[in-house]
Amino acid sequence: MVNHPNGLIDPLIVAVNNPRIQHFLVRASAFKKPLIKRFLESLNLMPIFRIRDGVKQLGKNTEVFEKCFDLLNQQKALMIFPEGSHNHKRNVRKLSKGFSRIVFGALDRNPKLKIHIISVGVTYQNPSEYPTDVCVYFGTPILANDFYNPQIIHSEIKRLKEAIRSQLKTLSVHIPLDENYEKTLSKLTSENVDFTEIEKVNLMIKTKNIIGRRKKINYVSLIKPIIILNCIIPWFIWKYIESRIEEFEFIDTFRYGINSITVSLNFGILTYLLSYFFNLKIGIFYLISSLLLILLYSKLHPIPAK
């Protein structure tokens, strides 16, 4: 069970930090285009319909749930975002009960099955900006069987949701969503706290004793224009696509996907041309130096809180 602050980049980040093969439930609206649908399905992503997609669409979840039951019965890993949607707010929202239908449904079919739920907290220092830091914390496994009692199923669902949410609030930065939320967030950002220091920041929020860190000098600011000039065509392509992204939480997802392709092609073509018109050594030197500049900028650029 993973919190969901930042679009489709969240499952990718969690997956690369987990050695097991993952299967994911993703909102159905991402599967509208046939080509994208085939691509997402090839990555073990499955569509889940929500009430906002229309009441008639909810019936399509039955087939998806059956697939989930089979996966769990085969002891495969299933990644679920129980908040039901993504949101940049630094707050663990109330969990939907859809995931409990999957967990308890699998136990209905096989009461001997052992299902362990691992809560995962994902926190970004500065979401939708590049570069940024991100941390992933894994919680203590929760045995779902301890919450499975068909006689009092509704109260057990509530108890399981609270157990998972309680862990998520310690595995990611959690600012209570009350009248002081914006004031607390503003104070944390103005003090330039390191949001990836989860335990420390949550203690600051609880005690209202917020102590930040000194802003670092940007020693690599001059590198950025060089990188942009070196990737001018991918940069223009990205800026055009970025202007058309309607949901703020999808910026990182599209940046990763689009730039992985366009920048790789850009470097590949320029390396080939330099090697062809001059020699292979110059082409290789250009490629290595270009990659090192990006690495240097990404690692040394100060990342403010936001």
Secondary structure, 3 states (H helix, E strand, C coil): CECCCCCCHHHHHHHHCCCCCEEEEEEHHHHCCHHHHHHHHHCCEEEECCHHHCHHHHHHHHHHHHHHHHHHHCCCEEECCCCCCCCCCCCCCCCCCHHHHHHHHHHHHCCCCCCEECCEEEEECCCCCCCCCEEEEECCCEEHHHHCCHHHHHHHHHHHHHHHHHHHHHHCCCCCCCCCHHHHHHHHHHCCCCCCCHHHHHHHHHHCCCCCCCCCCCCCCCHHHHHHHHCHHHHHHHHHHHHCCCCHHHHHHHHHHHHHHHHHHHHHHHHHHHHHHCCHHHHHHHHHHHHHHHHHHHHHCCCCCC
